[in-house]
Amino acid sequence: MKNLLNILRNQEVYQMATQAVHSLNYELTGEAARKASDGVKHPVMARIAAKLEGESDVRLAREGESDYVIHLRVATAADIEAITALELVGYDGYLAWEQEDFERDWRTNPYAVYLLLEHHSVNDEDVALVGMVTGRFLAKKAHVSHLIVHPDFQGHGLGSYLLNQWLTLAKDEKIRQASLEVRESNLTAQMLYMKHGFTVSQKKYNYYYNNNETALLMVRPLN
């Protein structure tokens, strides 16, 4: 049933998701924003926000376009709708987490860490969410749940940049190990993770519910 709901939802929502990710001043409204905002505090993200304050933005250029600025920041509850939309676009219509899953994690998980990459036009008039890495920082382990770059912004090293920031911040928190799951067929992502020191620890069979694909659990030490 969930597979069928995903198919129907994807057909109707995919175009809306693309527009939401690229829209100015994206935010949750009404009940959804309240639900996501209620709950625990996020002390780890608060510390990370303080560390990122004043950090230099990344200036990039795509062929035939003017320079643009990529800004790294921690998420707020108001970003969850755009986060879900980016997941839908980045995973080509597959929702590993529904919006309610992100809202629940936000409400109940004090160890949640959501880092976002925003595209800012040179004059700063237009802002769009183009990348994210989400997961949790526990006392000894950091786990990546999502690492996504919008298809229009892939090929510029932004995935590597996000992962490197995640690992650096985890080290700052004195965390000893990082882990993540990746599809067995996703060789591109596996190469990225291996480039950053991850190795395959085990296989998780039938891990992805949409096609029962095997996941590879990859880990790397941070000491």
Biotite code that builds the C-alpha atoms (Angstrom):
import biotite.structure as struc

atoms = struc.array([
    struc.Atom([0.000, 0.000, 0.000], chain_id="A", res_id=1, res_name="MET", atom_name="CA", element="C"),
    struc.Atom([2.795, 2.442, 0.853], chain_id="A", res_id=2, res_name="LYS", atom_name="CA", element="C"),
    struc.Atom([4.426, 1.721, -2.521], chain_id="A", res_id=3, res_name="ASN", atom_name="CA", element="C"),
    struc.Atom([1.161, 2.525, -4.310], chain_id="A", res_id=4, res_name="LEU", atom_name="CA", element="C"),
    struc.Atom([0.712, 5.729, -2.311], chain_id="A", res_id=5, res_name="LEU", atom_name="CA", element="C"),
    struc.Atom([4.247, 6.737, -3.179], chain_id="A", res_id=6, res_name="ASN", atom_name="CA", element="C"),
    struc.Atom([3.605, 6.182, -6.895], chain_id="A", res_id=7, res_name="ILE", atom_name="CA", element="C"),
    struc.Atom([0.396, 8.221, -6.863], chain_id="A", res_id=8, res_name="LEU", atom_name="CA", element="C"),
    struc.Atom([1.942, 10.932, -4.731], chain_id="A", res_id=9, res_name="ARG", atom_name="CA", element="C"),
    struc.Atom([5.026, 11.146, -6.928], chain_id="A", res_id=10, res_name="ASN", atom_name="CA", element="C"),
    struc.Atom([3.031, 11.603, -10.128], chain_id="A", res_id=11, res_name="GLN", atom_name="CA", element="C"),
    struc.Atom([1.184, 14.587, -8.699], chain_id="A", res_id=12, res_name="GLU", atom_name="CA", element="C"),
    struc.Atom([3.857, 16.121, -6.494], chain_id="A", res_id=13, res_name="VAL", atom_name="CA", element="C"),
    struc.Atom([7.118, 15.837, -8.451], chain_id="A", res_id=14, res_name="TYR", atom_name="CA", element="C"),
    struc.Atom([6.664, 19.088, -10.372], chain_id="A", res_id=15, res_name="GLN", atom_name="CA", element="C"),
    struc.Atom([5.395, 20.862, -7.259], chain_id="A", res_id=16, res_name="MET", atom_name="CA", element="C"),
    struc.Atom([8.465, 19.653, -5.371], chain_id="A", res_id=17, res_name="ALA", atom_name="CA", element="C"),
    struc.Atom([10.813, 21.104, -7.956], chain_id="A", res_id=18, res_name="THR", atom_name="CA", element="C"),
    struc.Atom([9.050, 24.461, -7.689], chain_id="A", res_id=19, res_name="GLN", atom_name="CA", element="C"),
    struc.Atom([9.092, 24.348, -3.891], chain_id="A", res_id=20, res_name="ALA", atom_name="CA", element="C"),
    struc.Atom([12.824, 23.720, -3.724], chain_id="A", res_id=21, res_name="VAL", atom_name="CA", element="C"),
    struc.Atom([13.491, 26.636, -6.057], chain_id="A", res_id=22, res_name="HIS", atom_name="CA", element="C"),
    struc.Atom([10.947, 29.034, -4.579], chain_id="A", res_id=23, res_name="SER", atom_name="CA", element="C"),
    struc.Atom([11.780, 32.129, -2.562], chain_id="A", res_id=24, res_name="LEU", atom_name="CA", element="C"),
    struc.Atom([11.066, 32.116, 1.178], chain_id="A", res_id=25, res_name="ASN", atom_name="CA", element="C"),
    struc.Atom([9.965, 28.480, 1.302], chain_id="A", res_id=26, res_name="TYR", atom_name="CA", element="C"),
    struc.Atom([8.418, 27.614, 4.656], chain_id="A", res_id=27, res_name="GLU", atom_name="CA", element="C"),
    struc.Atom([5.935, 25.387, 6.387], chain_id="A", res_id=28, res_name="LEU", atom_name="CA", element="C"),
    struc.Atom([2.628, 26.967, 7.239], chain_id="A", res_id=29, res_name="THR", atom_name="CA", element="C"),
    struc.Atom([-0.043, 26.480, 9.862], chain_id="A", res_id=30, res_name="GLY", atom_name="CA", element="C"),
    struc.Atom([-0.423, 23.119, 11.561], chain_id="A", res_id=31, res_name="GLU", atom_name="CA", element="C"),
    struc.Atom([2.566, 21.476, 9.893], chain_id="A", res_id=32, res_name="ALA", atom_name="CA", element="C"),
    struc.Atom([4.945, 24.157, 11.129], chain_id="A", res_id=33, res_name="ALA", atom_name="CA", element="C"),
    struc.Atom([3.531, 23.969, 14.639], chain_id="A", res_id=34, res_name="ARG", atom_name="CA", element="C"),
    struc.Atom([3.830, 20.173, 14.735], chain_id="A", res_id=35, res_name="LYS", atom_name="CA", element="C"),
    struc.Atom([7.443, 20.259, 13.613], chain_id="A", res_id=36, res_name="ALA", atom_name="CA", element="C"),
    struc.Atom([8.331, 23.037, 16.051], chain_id="A", res_id=37, res_name="SER", atom_name="CA", element="C"),
    struc.Atom([6.848, 21.324, 19.098], chain_id="A", res_id=38, res_name="ASP", atom_name="CA", element="C"),
    struc.Atom([9.058, 18.966, 21.051], chain_id="A", res_id=39, res_name="GLY", atom_name="CA", element="C"),
    struc.Atom([12.667, 18.667, 22.121], chain_id="A", res_id=40, res_name="VAL", atom_name="CA", element="C"),
    struc.Atom([15.460, 21.188, 21.814], chain_id="A", res_id=41, res_name="LYS", atom_name="CA", element="C"),
    struc.Atom([18.422, 20.496, 19.553], chain_id="A", res_id=42, res_name="HIS", atom_name="CA", element="C"),
    struc.Atom([21.585, 21.309, 21.524], chain_id="A", res_id=43, res_name="PRO", atom_name="CA", element="C"),
    struc.Atom([23.947, 19.812, 18.934], chain_id="A", res_id=44, res_name="VAL", atom_name="CA", element="C"),
    struc.Atom([22.486, 21.920, 16.130], chain_id="A", res_id=45, res_name="MET", atom_name="CA", element="C"),
    struc.Atom([22.634, 24.974, 18.356], chain_id="A", res_id=46, res_name="ALA", atom_name="CA", element="C"),
    struc.Atom([26.360, 24.442, 18.848], chain_id="A", res_id=47, res_name="ARG", atom_name="CA", element="C"),
    struc.Atom([26.871, 23.861, 15.131], chain_id="A", res_id=48, res_name="ILE", atom_name="CA", element="C"),
    struc.Atom([24.922, 27.012, 14.251], chain_id="A", res_id=49, res_name="ALA", atom_name="CA", element="C"),
    struc.Atom([27.275, 29.010, 16.455], chain_id="A", res_id=50, res_name="ALA", atom_name="CA", element="C"),
    struc.Atom([30.293, 27.443, 14.734], chain_id="A", res_id=51, res_name="LYS", atom_name="CA", element="C"),
    struc.Atom([28.937, 28.179, 11.264], chain_id="A", res_id=52, res_name="LEU", atom_name="CA", element="C"),
    struc.Atom([28.109, 31.798, 12.064], chain_id="A", res_id=53, res_name="GLU", atom_name="CA", element="C"),
    struc.Atom([30.484, 34.012, 10.159], chain_id="A", res_id=54, res_name="GLY", atom_name="CA", element="C"),
    struc.Atom([31.802, 31.183, 7.960], chain_id="A", res_id=55, res_name="GLU", atom_name="CA", element="C"),
    struc.Atom([32.609, 32.173, 4.392], chain_id="A", res_id=56, res_name="SER", atom_name="CA", element="C"),
    struc.Atom([30.136, 31.183, 1.718], chain_id="A", res_id=57, res_name="ASP", atom_name="CA", element="C"),
    struc.Atom([31.215, 29.119, -1.285], chain_id="A", res_id=58, res_name="VAL", atom_name="CA", element="C"),
    struc.Atom([31.214, 30.994, -4.585], chain_id="A", res_id=59, res_name="ARG", atom_name="CA", element="C"),
    struc.Atom([30.710, 28.847, -7.661], chain_id="A", res_id=60, res_name="LEU", atom_name="CA", element="C"),
    struc.Atom([30.004, 29.331, -11.345], chain_id="A", res_id=61, res_name="ALA", atom_name="CA", element="C"),
    struc.Atom([28.247, 27.154, -13.887], chain_id="A", res_id=62, res_name="ARG", atom_name="CA", element="C"),
    struc.Atom([29.069, 27.323, -17.565], chain_id="A", res_id=63, res_name="GLU", atom_name="CA", element="C"),
    struc.Atom([27.259, 30.206, -19.219], chain_id="A", res_id=64, res_name="GLY", atom_name="CA", element="C"),
    struc.Atom([26.046, 31.638, -15.912], chain_id="A", res_id=65, res_name="GLU", atom_name="CA", element="C"),
    struc.Atom([27.143, 34.314, -13.487], chain_id="A", res_id=66, res_name="SER", atom_name="CA", element="C"),
    struc.Atom([28.737, 33.409, -10.188], chain_id="A", res_id=67, res_name="ASP", atom_name="CA", element="C"),
    struc.Atom([26.418, 32.321, -7.437], chain_id="A", res_id=68, res_name="TYR", atom_name="CA", element="C"),
    struc.Atom([26.873, 31.815, -3.717], chain_id="A", res_id=69, res_name="VAL", atom_name="CA", element="C"),
    struc.Atom([26.254, 28.604, -1.781], chain_id="A", res_id=70, res_name="ILE", atom_name="CA", element="C"),
    struc.Atom([25.477, 29.147, 1.903], chain_id="A", res_id=71, res_name="HIS", atom_name="CA", element="C"),
    struc.Atom([25.720, 26.407, 4.558], chain_id="A", res_id=72, res_name="LEU", atom_name="CA", element="C"),
    struc.Atom([23.456, 26.616, 7.600], chain_id="A", res_id=73, res_name="ARG", atom_name="CA", element="C"),
    struc.Atom([21.523, 24.448, 10.049], chain_id="A", res_id=74, res_name="VAL", atom_name="CA", element="C"),
    struc.Atom([17.847, 23.828, 9.372], chain_id="A", res_id=75, res_name="ALA", atom_name="CA", element="C"),
    struc.Atom([14.814, 25.104, 11.253], chain_id="A", res_id=76, res_name="THR", atom_name="CA", element="C"),
    struc.Atom([11.350, 23.568, 11.520], chain_id="A", res_id=77, res_name="ALA", atom_name="CA", element="C"),
    struc.Atom([10.218, 25.922, 8.756], chain_id="A", res_id=78, res_name="ALA", atom_name="CA", element="C"),
    struc.Atom([12.512, 24.116, 6.295], chain_id="A", res_id=79, res_name="ASP", atom_name="CA", element="C"),
    struc.Atom([10.956, 20.668, 6.572], chain_id="A", res_id=80, res_name="ILE", atom_name="CA", element="C"),
    struc.Atom([8.538, 21.044, 3.677], chain_id="A", res_id=81, res_name="GLU", atom_name="CA", element="C"),
    struc.Atom([11.381, 22.114, 1.369], chain_id="A", res_id=82, res_name="ALA", atom_name="CA", element="C"),
    struc.Atom([13.573, 19.296, 2.751], chain_id="A", res_id=83, res_name="ILE", atom_name="CA", element="C"),
    struc.Atom([10.908, 16.754, 1.773], chain_id="A", res_id=84, res_name="THR", atom_name="CA", element="C"),
    struc.Atom([10.600, 18.351, -1.653], chain_id="A", res_id=85, res_name="ALA", atom_name="CA", element="C"),
    struc.Atom([14.364, 18.169, -2.195], chain_id="A", res_id=86, res_name="LEU", atom_name="CA", element="C"),
    struc.Atom([14.338, 14.490, -1.194], chain_id="A", res_id=87, res_name="GLU", atom_name="CA", element="C"),
    struc.Atom([11.635, 13.780, -3.777], chain_id="A", res_id=88, res_name="LEU", atom_name="CA", element="C"),
    struc.Atom([13.591, 15.500, -6.550], chain_id="A", res_id=89, res_name="VAL", atom_name="CA", element="C"),
    struc.Atom([16.988, 14.191, -5.472], chain_id="A", res_id=90, res_name="GLY", atom_name="CA", element="C"),
    struc.Atom([15.801, 10.586, -5.198], chain_id="A", res_id=91, res_name="TYR", atom_name="CA", element="C"),
    struc.Atom([13.959, 10.779, -8.525], chain_id="A", res_id=92, res_name="ASP", atom_name="CA", element="C"),
    struc.Atom([10.488, 10.443, -7.048], chain_id="A", res_id=93, res_name="GLY", atom_name="CA", element="C"),
    struc.Atom([11.292, 8.054, -4.192], chain_id="A", res_id=94, res_name="TYR", atom_name="CA", element="C"),
    struc.Atom([10.488, 9.198, -0.660], chain_id="A", res_id=95, res_name="LEU", atom_name="CA", element="C"),
    struc.Atom([12.629, 7.355, 1.861], chain_id="A", res_id=96, res_name="ALA", atom_name="CA", element="C"),
    struc.Atom([11.095, 9.604, 4.523], chain_id="A", res_id=97, res_name="TRP", atom_name="CA", element="C"),
    struc.Atom([7.678, 11.223, 4.273], chain_id="A", res_id=98, res_name="GLU", atom_name="CA", element="C"),
    struc.Atom([7.252, 14.772, 5.562], chain_id="A", res_id=99, res_name="GLN", atom_name="CA", element="C"),
    struc.Atom([5.665, 13.374, 8.727], chain_id="A", res_id=100, res_name="GLU", atom_name="CA", element="C"),
    struc.Atom([8.825, 11.303, 9.308], chain_id="A", res_id=101, res_name="ASP", atom_name="CA", element="C"),
    struc.Atom([10.968, 14.451, 9.220], chain_id="A", res_id=102, res_name="PHE", atom_name="CA", element="C"),
    struc.Atom([8.488, 16.229, 11.497], chain_id="A", res_id=103, res_name="GLU", atom_name="CA", element="C"),
    struc.Atom([8.533, 13.326, 13.974], chain_id="A", res_id=104, res_name="ARG", atom_name="CA", element="C"),
    struc.Atom([12.332, 13.188, 13.968], chain_id="A", res_id=105, res_name="ASP", atom_name="CA", element="C"),
    struc.Atom([12.471, 16.941, 14.524], chain_id="A", res_id=106, res_name="TRP", atom_name="CA", element="C"),
    struc.Atom([10.039, 16.760, 17.449], chain_id="A", res_id=107, res_name="ARG", atom_name="CA", element="C"),
    struc.Atom([11.520, 13.780, 19.234], chain_id="A", res_id=108, res_name="THR", atom_name="CA", element="C"),
    struc.Atom([15.241, 13.532, 18.421], chain_id="A", res_id=109, res_name="ASN", atom_name="CA", element="C"),
    struc.Atom([17.524, 15.872, 20.402], chain_id="A", res_id=110, res_name="PRO", atom_name="CA", element="C"),
    struc.Atom([20.518, 14.473, 18.517], chain_id="A", res_id=111, res_name="TYR", atom_name="CA", element="C"),
    struc.Atom([19.191, 15.392, 15.060], chain_id="A", res_id=112, res_name="ALA", atom_name="CA", element="C"),
    struc.Atom([21.549, 17.331, 12.794], chain_id="A", res_id=113, res_name="VAL", atom_name="CA", element="C"),
    struc.Atom([20.226, 18.870, 9.560], chain_id="A", res_id=114, res_name="TYR", atom_name="CA", element="C"),
    struc.Atom([22.656, 20.879, 7.421], chain_id="A", res_id=115, res_name="LEU", atom_name="CA", element="C"),
    struc.Atom([21.355, 22.746, 4.373], chain_id="A", res_id=116, res_name="LEU", atom_name="CA", element="C"),
    struc.Atom([22.973, 24.285, 1.308], chain_id="A", res_id=117, res_name="LEU", atom_name="CA", element="C"),
    struc.Atom([21.192, 27.308, -0.125], chain_id="A", res_id=118, res_name="GLU", atom_name="CA", element="C"),
    struc.Atom([21.754, 28.882, -3.521], chain_id="A", res_id=119, res_name="HIS", atom_name="CA", element="C"),
    struc.Atom([21.852, 32.672, -3.356], chain_id="A", res_id=120, res_name="HIS", atom_name="CA", element="C"),
    struc.Atom([21.859, 34.792, -6.481], chain_id="A", res_id=121, res_name="SER", atom_name="CA", element="C"),
    struc.Atom([24.605, 37.407, -6.654], chain_id="A", res_id=122, res_name="VAL", atom_name="CA", element="C"),
    struc.Atom([22.194, 40.171, -5.654], chain_id="A", res_id=123, res_name="ASN", atom_name="CA", element="C"),
    struc.Atom([20.750, 37.853, -2.947], chain_id="A", res_id=124, res_name="ASP", atom_name="CA", element="C"),
    struc.Atom([17.220, 38.319, -4.253], chain_id="A", res_id=125, res_name="GLU", atom_name="CA", element="C"),
    struc.Atom([16.591, 34.621, -4.943], chain_id="A", res_id=126, res_name="ASP", atom_name="CA", element="C"),
    struc.Atom([17.222, 31.792, -2.487], chain_id="A", res_id=127, res_name="VAL", atom_name="CA", element="C"),
    struc.Atom([16.728, 28.073, -3.148], chain_id="A", res_id=128, res_name="ALA", atom_name="CA", element="C"),
    struc.Atom([17.502, 24.874, -1.276], chain_id="A", res_id=129, res_name="LEU", atom_name="CA", element="C"),
    struc.Atom([19.966, 22.849, -3.375], chain_id="A", res_id=130, res_name="VAL", atom_name="CA", element="C"),
    struc.Atom([21.536, 20.370, -0.974], chain_id="A", res_id=131, res_name="GLY", atom_name="CA", element="C"),
    struc.Atom([21.283, 18.782, 2.435], chain_id="A", res_id=132, res_name="MET", atom_name="CA", element="C"),
    struc.Atom([22.846, 16.248, 4.760], chain_id="A", res_id=133, res_name="VAL", atom_name="CA", element="C"),
    struc.Atom([20.744, 14.993, 7.662], chain_id="A", res_id=134, res_name="THR", atom_name="CA", element="C"),
    struc.Atom([21.165, 12.473, 10.437], chain_id="A", res_id=135, res_name="GLY", atom_name="CA", element="C"),
    struc.Atom([22.205, 12.408, 14.070], chain_id="A", res_id=136, res_name="ARG", atom_name="CA", element="C"),
    struc.Atom([25.225, 13.005, 16.279], chain_id="A", res_id=137, res_name="PHE", atom_name="CA", element="C"),
    struc.Atom([25.247, 10.606, 19.215], chain_id="A", res_id=138, res_name="LEU", atom_name="CA", element="C"),
    struc.Atom([27.913, 10.493, 21.917], chain_id="A", res_id=139, res_name="ALA", atom_name="CA", element="C"),
    struc.Atom([30.210, 8.142, 20.000], chain_id="A", res_id=140, res_name="LYS", atom_name="CA", element="C"),
    struc.Atom([28.633, 7.737, 16.563], chain_id="A", res_id=141, res_name="LYS", atom_name="CA", element="C"),
    struc.Atom([27.370, 10.031, 13.812], chain_id="A", res_id=142, res_name="ALA", atom_name="CA", element="C"),
    struc.Atom([24.944, 8.585, 11.275], chain_id="A", res_id=143, res_name="HIS", atom_name="CA", element="C"),
    struc.Atom([24.033, 10.097, 7.902], chain_id="A", res_id=144, res_name="VAL", atom_name="CA", element="C"),
    struc.Atom([20.395, 9.530, 6.933], chain_id="A", res_id=145, res_name="SER", atom_name="CA", element="C"),
    struc.Atom([20.270, 11.677, 3.763], chain_id="A", res_id=146, res_name="HIS", atom_name="CA", element="C"),
    struc.Atom([22.909, 13.254, 1.545], chain_id="A", res_id=147, res_name="LEU", atom_name="CA", element="C"),
    struc.Atom([21.209, 14.949, -1.404], chain_id="A", res_id=148, res_name="ILE", atom_name="CA", element="C"),
    struc.Atom([22.194, 17.540, -3.986], chain_id="A", res_id=149, res_name="VAL", atom_name="CA", element="C"),
    struc.Atom([19.579, 18.840, -6.399], chain_id="A", res_id=150, res_name="HIS", atom_name="CA", element="C"),
    struc.Atom([20.183, 17.348, -9.886], chain_id="A", res_id=151, res_name="PRO", atom_name="CA", element="C"),
    struc.Atom([20.610, 20.835, -11.376], chain_id="A", res_id=152, res_name="ASP", atom_name="CA", element="C"),
    struc.Atom([23.577, 21.457, -9.044], chain_id="A", res_id=153, res_name="PHE", atom_name="CA", element="C"),
    struc.Atom([25.326, 18.101, -9.206], chain_id="A", res_id=154, res_name="GLN", atom_name="CA", element="C"),
    struc.Atom([28.804, 17.771, -10.661], chain_id="A", res_id=155, res_name="GLY", atom_name="CA", element="C"),
    struc.Atom([30.274, 20.726, -8.737], chain_id="A", res_id=156, res_name="HIS", atom_name="CA", element="C"),
    struc.Atom([31.559, 18.916, -5.667], chain_id="A", res_id=157, res_name="GLY", atom_name="CA", element="C"),
    struc.Atom([28.698, 19.996, -3.424], chain_id="A", res_id=158, res_name="LEU", atom_name="CA", element="C"),
    struc.Atom([28.028, 16.459, -2.184], chain_id="A", res_id=159, res_name="GLY", atom_name="CA", element="C"),
    struc.Atom([31.676, 16.121, -1.207], chain_id="A", res_id=160, res_name="SER", atom_name="CA", element="C"),
    struc.Atom([31.581, 19.552, 0.422], chain_id="A", res_id=161, res_name="TYR", atom_name="CA", element="C"),
    struc.Atom([28.498, 18.642, 2.493], chain_id="A", res_id=162, res_name="LEU", atom_name="CA", element="C"),
    struc.Atom([29.953, 15.312, 3.599], chain_id="A", res_id=163, res_name="LEU", atom_name="CA", element="C"),
    struc.Atom([33.258, 16.905, 4.526], chain_id="A", res_id=164, res_name="ASN", atom_name="CA", element="C"),
    struc.Atom([31.480, 19.542, 6.619], chain_id="A", res_id=165, res_name="GLN", atom_name="CA", element="C"),
    struc.Atom([29.463, 16.825, 8.346], chain_id="A", res_id=166, res_name="TRP", atom_name="CA", element="C"),
    struc.Atom([32.578, 14.817, 9.202], chain_id="A", res_id=167, res_name="LEU", atom_name="CA", element="C"),
    struc.Atom([34.486, 17.885, 10.386], chain_id="A", res_id=168, res_name="THR", atom_name="CA", element="C"),
    struc.Atom([31.658, 18.931, 12.687], chain_id="A", res_id=169, res_name="LEU", atom_name="CA", element="C"),
    struc.Atom([31.351, 15.374, 14.014], chain_id="A", res_id=170, res_name="ALA", atom_name="CA", element="C"),
    struc.Atom([35.060, 15.396, 14.865], chain_id="A", res_id=171, res_name="LYS", atom_name="CA", element="C"),
    struc.Atom([34.578, 18.715, 16.657], chain_id="A", res_id=172, res_name="ASP", atom_name="CA", element="C"),
    struc.Atom([31.928, 16.979, 18.776], chain_id="A", res_id=173, res_name="GLU", atom_name="CA", element="C"),
    struc.Atom([34.518, 14.300, 19.723], chain_id="A", res_id=174, res_name="LYS", atom_name="CA", element="C"),
    struc.Atom([32.531, 11.614, 17.894], chain_id="A", res_id=175, res_name="ILE", atom_name="CA", element="C"),
    struc.Atom([34.535, 8.475, 17.133], chain_id="A", res_id=176, res_name="ARG", atom_name="CA", element="C"),
    struc.Atom([32.768, 6.931, 14.144], chain_id="A", res_id=177, res_name="GLN", atom_name="CA", element="C"),
    struc.Atom([30.514, 7.891, 11.217], chain_id="A", res_id=178, res_name="ALA", atom_name="CA", element="C"),
    struc.Atom([28.152, 5.532, 9.392], chain_id="A", res_id=179, res_name="SER", atom_name="CA", element="C"),
    struc.Atom([25.577, 5.519, 6.592], chain_id="A", res_id=180, res_name="LEU", atom_name="CA", element="C"),
    struc.Atom([23.619, 3.199, 4.320], chain_id="A", res_id=181, res_name="GLU", atom_name="CA", element="C"),
    struc.Atom([23.832, 3.313, 0.531], chain_id="A", res_id=182, res_name="VAL", atom_name="CA", element="C"),
    struc.Atom([22.103, 1.334, -2.199], chain_id="A", res_id=183, res_name="ARG", atom_name="CA", element="C"),
    struc.Atom([24.179, -1.554, -3.505], chain_id="A", res_id=184, res_name="GLU", atom_name="CA", element="C"),
    struc.Atom([23.557, -0.295, -7.057], chain_id="A", res_id=185, res_name="SER", atom_name="CA", element="C"),
    struc.Atom([24.577, 3.317, -6.325], chain_id="A", res_id=186, res_name="ASN", atom_name="CA", element="C"),
    struc.Atom([28.219, 3.076, -7.346], chain_id="A", res_id=187, res_name="LEU", atom_name="CA", element="C"),
    struc.Atom([28.602, 6.842, -7.730], chain_id="A", res_id=188, res_name="THR", atom_name="CA", element="C"),
    struc.Atom([27.641, 7.457, -4.094], chain_id="A", res_id=189, res_name="ALA", atom_name="CA", element="C"),
    struc.Atom([29.832, 4.570, -2.930], chain_id="A", res_id=190, res_name="GLN", atom_name="CA", element="C"),
    struc.Atom([32.841, 6.095, -4.694], chain_id="A", res_id=191, res_name="MET", atom_name="CA", element="C"),
    struc.Atom([32.157, 9.415, -2.967], chain_id="A", res_id=192, res_name="LEU", atom_name="CA", element="C"),
    struc.Atom([31.967, 7.772, 0.438], chain_id="A", res_id=193, res_name="TYR", atom_name="CA", element="C"),
    struc.Atom([35.119, 5.725, -0.153], chain_id="A", res_id=194, res_name="MET", atom_name="CA", element="C"),
    struc.Atom([36.900, 8.924, -1.178], chain_id="A", res_id=195, res_name="LYS", atom_name="CA", element="C"),
    struc.Atom([36.071, 10.238, 2.289], chain_id="A", res_id=196, res_name="HIS", atom_name="CA", element="C"),
    struc.Atom([37.375, 7.153, 4.064], chain_id="A", res_id=197, res_name="GLY", atom_name="CA", element="C"),
    struc.Atom([34.249, 4.991, 4.379], chain_id="A", res_id=198, res_name="PHE", atom_name="CA", element="C"),
    struc.Atom([34.469, 1.215, 3.976], chain_id="A", res_id=199, res_name="THR", atom_name="CA", element="C"),
    struc.Atom([31.735, -1.412, 3.711], chain_id="A", res_id=200, res_name="VAL", atom_name="CA", element="C"),
    struc.Atom([30.961, -2.983, 7.077], chain_id="A", res_id=201, res_name="SER", atom_name="CA", element="C"),
    struc.Atom([28.013, -5.226, 6.209], chain_id="A", res_id=202, res_name="GLN", atom_name="CA", element="C"),
    struc.Atom([25.114, -5.793, 3.836], chain_id="A", res_id=203, res_name="LYS", atom_name="CA", element="C"),
    struc.Atom([21.483, -5.197, 4.828], chain_id="A", res_id=204, res_name="LYS", atom_name="CA", element="C"),
    struc.Atom([19.281, -7.300, 2.589], chain_id="A", res_id=205, res_name="TYR", atom_name="CA", element="C"),
    struc.Atom([15.835, -6.086, 1.432], chain_id="A", res_id=206, res_name="ASN", atom_name="CA", element="C"),
    struc.Atom([16.545, -2.731, 3.092], chain_id="A", res_id=207, res_name="TYR", atom_name="CA", element="C"),
    struc.Atom([14.768, -0.421, 0.626], chain_id="A", res_id=208, res_name="TYR", atom_name="CA", element="C"),
    struc.Atom([11.038, -1.010, 0.657], chain_id="A", res_id=209, res_name="TYR", atom_name="CA", element="C"),
    struc.Atom([10.345, 0.316, -2.860], chain_id="A", res_id=210, res_name="ASN", atom_name="CA", element="C"),
    struc.Atom([12.336, -2.479, -4.573], chain_id="A", res_id=211, res_name="ASN", atom_name="CA", element="C"),
    struc.Atom([13.787, -4.613, -1.739], chain_id="A", res_id=212, res_name="ASN", atom_name="CA", element="C"),
    struc.Atom([17.308, -3.603, -2.766], chain_id="A", res_id=213, res_name="GLU", atom_name="CA", element="C"),
    struc.Atom([20.247, -4.426, -0.529], chain_id="A", res_id=214, res_name="THR", atom_name="CA", element="C"),
    struc.Atom([21.914, -1.600, 1.401], chain_id="A", res_id=215, res_name="ALA", atom_name="CA", element="C"),
    struc.Atom([25.596, -1.410, 2.206], chain_id="A", res_id=216, res_name="LEU", atom_name="CA", element="C"),
    struc.Atom([26.413, -0.182, 5.698], chain_id="A", res_id=217, res_name="LEU", atom_name="CA", element="C"),
    struc.Atom([29.551, 1.943, 5.377], chain_id="A", res_id=218, res_name="MET", atom_name="CA", element="C"),
    struc.Atom([31.590, 3.239, 8.311], chain_id="A", res_id=219, res_name="VAL", atom_name="CA", element="C"),
    struc.Atom([34.723, 5.269, 8.957], chain_id="A", res_id=220, res_name="ARG", atom_name="CA", element="C"),
    struc.Atom([36.629, 6.163, 12.124], chain_id="A", res_id=221, res_name="PRO", atom_name="CA", element="C"),
    struc.Atom([36.860, 9.820, 13.099], chain_id="A", res_id=222, res_name="LEU", atom_name="CA", element="C"),
    struc.Atom([39.721, 9.736, 15.610], chain_id="A", res_id=223, res_name="ASN", atom_name="CA", element="C"),
])
